[in-house]
Amino acid sequence: MLGVPTTPRGQGRIGKAALFLPKSMAGRLTVLAMICSAAGGVAASIGLLLFVLAFITAVGSTVRRGGRLRRTFVRIGWVILGLAAIRETAMFLAFLTSGGSGRLNFARADVFGSLETYVVLATFVLLVWVPQVFFTIKLDLDGAGDAQRVLLSVITAAACGLTATYFVLLHFSGGVLHSIPPGPLTAAIIGTILLVAPLYRALARVCWQRGLGGVFDRGTLHRRWRNTISELGRALERGSSVDRQGHQERSGRT
């Protein structure tokens, strides 16, 4: 009646698409809040209310399950820090593309319009959320097959395209890049894209292979750094042993 496919094939497509949506009600409310907030005006007020409702829902769900509120507050804190990081990064890239000719003032309102915000959010979804879904369904986690290599290239290219679109919108919509002539702006966009493309690919890869929990887990980070330092120490010790052995052999010949 609502136009939703009821055949097994159609239901299968719906099930696959649902993998890319948040599982919890709090997560879905957060996504709606971000979409509304990006629109500005009255929708932004609705988005703020949805953020508050998502917070209440997350706390209530944790209490009902008998879980620890501390973990929920930590996750909410990460979400807030993530949104702030997205905003600051987008504005810094705009400042970098302008060649430093503008002021790096993060309070300026003309860095984000409705369409520009949606483009930035879409870039975030591509680089973080989509790889997280692939991690959840355990798609080629070790990179032994072709899926990770091919899809990472597609994700990186699409994210670079969205970033370039963001800069173009900042030029033609009267944003912070409106005063830059098209020629220098094109060169600056290409340079910025070449700079961020490896970083985009690295971010998508780490979210794919470890998931968001593995990326920001303190215990995992500590263990990896400890193993890295141990491996580096062993490598340096082997290198110094080989060097000493070579020096002794040369001394013996003389």
Stockholm file with secondary structure:
# STOCKHOLM 1.0

chainA/1-254         MLGVPTTPRGQGRIGKAALFLPKSMAGRLTVLAMICSAAGGVAASIGLLLFVLAFITAVGSTVRRGGRLRRTFVRIGWVILGLAAIRETAMFLAFLTSGGSGRLNFARADVFGSLETYVVLATFVLLVWVPQVFFTIKLDLDGAGDAQRVLLSVITAAACGLTATYFVLLHFSGGVLHSIPPGPLTAAIIGTILLVAPLYRALARVCWQRGLGGVFDRGTLHRRWRNTISELGRALERGSSVDRQGHQERSGRT
#=GR chainA/1-254 SS CCSCCCSHHHHHHHHHHHTTSCSSHHHHHHHHHHHHHHHCTHHHHHHHHHHHHHHHHHHHHHHHHTCCHHHHHHHHHHHHHHHHHHHHHHHHHHHHHTTTCSCCCTTCGGGCCHHHHHHHHHHHIIIIIHHHHHHHTTCSTTSCSSHHHHHHHHHHHHHHHHHHHHHHHHHHTTSTTTTSCHHHHHHHHHHHHHHHHHHHHHHHHHHHHHHHHHHHCHHHHHHHHHHHHHHHHHHHHHHHHHHHHHHHHHHHHC
#=GC SS_cons         CCSCCCSHHHHHHHHHHHTTSCSSHHHHHHHHHHHHHHHCTHHHHHHHHHHHHHHHHHHHHHHHHTCCHHHHHHHHHHHHHHHHHHHHHHHHHHHHHTTTCSCCCTTCGGGCCHHHHHHHHHHHIIIIIHHHHHHHTTCSTTSCSSHHHHHHHHHHHHHHHHHHHHHHHHHHTTSTTTTSCHHHHHHHHHHHHHHHHHHHHHHHHHHHHHHHHHHHCHHHHHHHHHHHHHHHHHHHHHHHHHHHHHHHHHHHHC
//
